[in-house]
Amino acid sequence: FSSIIESSIFKESLELDFKYLESILEFTQLDSNLFLDKIFNENRVSSRILGLFFRLFPQELSNFCSKVDKKYADIVFIKKLIESLKKVDCPQSVEVLKKVFFSSNNIIRFEILKVMQVLSSCDAEFLLSALGDNDFTIRKFAFLALARYPNLHKKCAKLLLEISNPFGLYSAVIEANLQIVEQRPYKE
């Protein structure tokens, strides 16, 4: 039975209830390298394949991330990966998104932070560090991803607004950060 489910995962045209089928699949006869080959060599990226890979092979996350590193210049692949990870709400997705974030241009980074706004898994330290980015939009999307965590509101506001401003050198940054904070007013 598991071999039928496994082979169906790679057939994107099938319309079965994969959520249910994947949930009953406890182990696999397939090797993690087969999944990695399909994902990275055949560019078969889907939430279905990624979700099953992360569930069956959590110990392969570092191997997965090293393969992502080798594909960072393939923008089409990276965009498809990000879009698929949006539908795979697990800690491994966050780790992969962080890996891509640090090796990408700002447009991809914006997309990653938008995805992080909807994932229930979160790396607060990563998002808090993004509040210190030089790019206004990066700070804005990081702030929006953190806004759903009330216990971090004060820390976010502090990072964005308590900037040393000798001789008014950072007035423009503080003003831009005020605009960010005003988008999601906090009670604090």
Summary of the structure (lengths in Angstrom):
residues: 188
radius of gyration: 19.5
end to end distance: 54.6
largest distance: 70.3
contacts: 514
relative contact order: 0.08
helix: 68%
strand: 0%
